[in-house]
Structures are given as C-alpha cells and as structure tokens.
Amino acid sequence: MFDVLLFGTLLIISIVFSGFFLWIGLRIIGKRKGILEAGLANIAAGIFAFAVLTVAGTIPFFIIMSPVIGYLAYLYALKVLLKISLFDAFLASILASLVFYVLAMVINLFMGIWFFKFGMVPMPPRHIHF
C-alpha cells in the first residue's frame, strides 16, 4: 500500500514540476492554462515525441534529423493538447527552458556561495607523514 501511495505522490509531483515551467512559459506569452493541464500535456507530449523519435531513429534516412523530428512532434502534441498555435507552443517551450535554466543557475550560485562560506575546510590526511 505504501508503494502505491509513494508512486502516486511522485507522479503528481512530476506532473506539477514539469507543468510549472511550461505554465510560466504560457503565462509569459499570454495564454491562461492551469499547472496540472500544462503538466499533463507536457508529459503526454514527451511520451508522443519519444515514440516518434524512436520510429524516426530506426529509419536510416531520418537518423540525422531525428532530434528535430522529435522536437517537432513534441510541439505538435503541445499544440493539440493545449489548443494553441504551433508558434505559441514553440515560444512557451523555449521560455520554459530559459526559466528553468535561470532558476538552476540562481540555485547553483547560492549553493556555491553557501558551500564556500560554510563548507568543509580541506584538511590534509593525518596518516600520511613526509
């Protein structure tokens, strides 16, 4: 029973976390969607893009272009699921990626400052004698 609760909790957290950044991207371009709606659309679009990418990766002519084909499939799935234009889906995904990048850099900056301020002081090992 605990495994089912843990799985459900982690599934909801992953939907909300992935939907949060897409929700911010959609808000920046002026589209009003919910965080859960954006998260479910993001996960479903990712699964669809993975399936298209897998098929495109097995065809020898499309192997070089398979990442672009997978991203276009992701954008198309976002377009269909969120009922927005393809250009809006592109802008929202790029803005969501930029927001995630900036947030990750800010967290890394503060963690780096914290580490250098409060981290462990390197000490030479005591068992080595010169």
N, C-alpha and C positions, 0 to 999 in steps of 0.2 A: 504494500500500500504506500509505503514511503517513497518507493521508486516512481510510482505514478505521479505523486504529488510533486516530487522533485523535477520530473520531466515536464510536467505542466507548467510549473513555475519558471523553469529555464526557457521553455518555449515562449511564454508570454514576455519574459524579459528580452529575449532575442527579437521578438516582433516589435516591441516598444523601442528598443535601442536602435534597430535598423530603420524603423519608421520615423524616429525623431529627427534624424538628419535630413531625410527626404522631406519631411514635413516643414523643416526650416527652409529648404530649397524651394518648396512650393509656396511658402508664405512670402519669400523674397520676391518671387515673380507675380504674386498677387492671387494665387489660387487657394481656395479655402477647402482643405481636406483634413480629416482627423488623423491623429497619430496612428491609431490602430489600422485605419483604412490604408494609410501610406505604408505602414509596416507590412501588412498582409500583401499589398500589391508589390512591394519591393521583394519579398521572399518568393512570391509566385512568379514574378518576372525573372528573378535569378534562377529559379528552377527551370523555367522555359528557356532562358538563354543558355543554361548548361546543356540542356537536351539538344538545342540547335547547334551549339558549339561542338558537342560530341559527334553529331552527324556530319557537320562540315569538316571536322578534323579527320574523318575517315575517307573523305573523297580527296584523291591526290591533287586535283587542280585547286581545291579550296583550302589546302592546309596553310598556305602562307597568309591568306586573308581570313582565316577562321576567327581570330580575336575580333576583327572588325565586324564580321557577320554575327558573332555572339553579342557584341555590344548593340548592334542594330536590332537584334531580336529582343534584347532587354528593353530598349527604348520603345519598340513596338508594343511589347507586353505592358509597359507602364502606360503607354498611350491608351490602350484598350481598357485596361483595368481602372484607371483613374479618370477616363473620359476627358482627356486633354489632348492638345495637338502634339505632334512629334517634336516640334521645336521647343515647346514648353517642357516636355519630358527631358529633352537634351539639356536645357538650361537648368532644370531642377536637379538633375543628376550631377551636373558639373558643380553647381553651387553647393549641393550637399557634400560632395567630395572636398571642396575647398573649406567648408565649415568644419568638417571632420579633421582635415589637415591642420587648420589653425588651432583648433582645440587641442589636438595631440601635441602640437609644438608648445603651446602655453603650459600644458601639464608637464611636458618634459623639461621646460625651462624652470618651473617651480620645483620640480622634483630634483633637478640638478643643483639648484641653489640650496635646497634643503640638504641634499647629500653632502655637498661640500661644506656646509655650515655645521651640520650635526652628525655627519657620517663618522665612521670609524677612522681613527688615525692609523696609518700603516706603521706597523712595528716590525723590526727585524726578528726573525725566529730566534728563540733563546737556545736552541740545541745546536746551533752552528757556531763553532769557535774558530777564529782565524789566528 
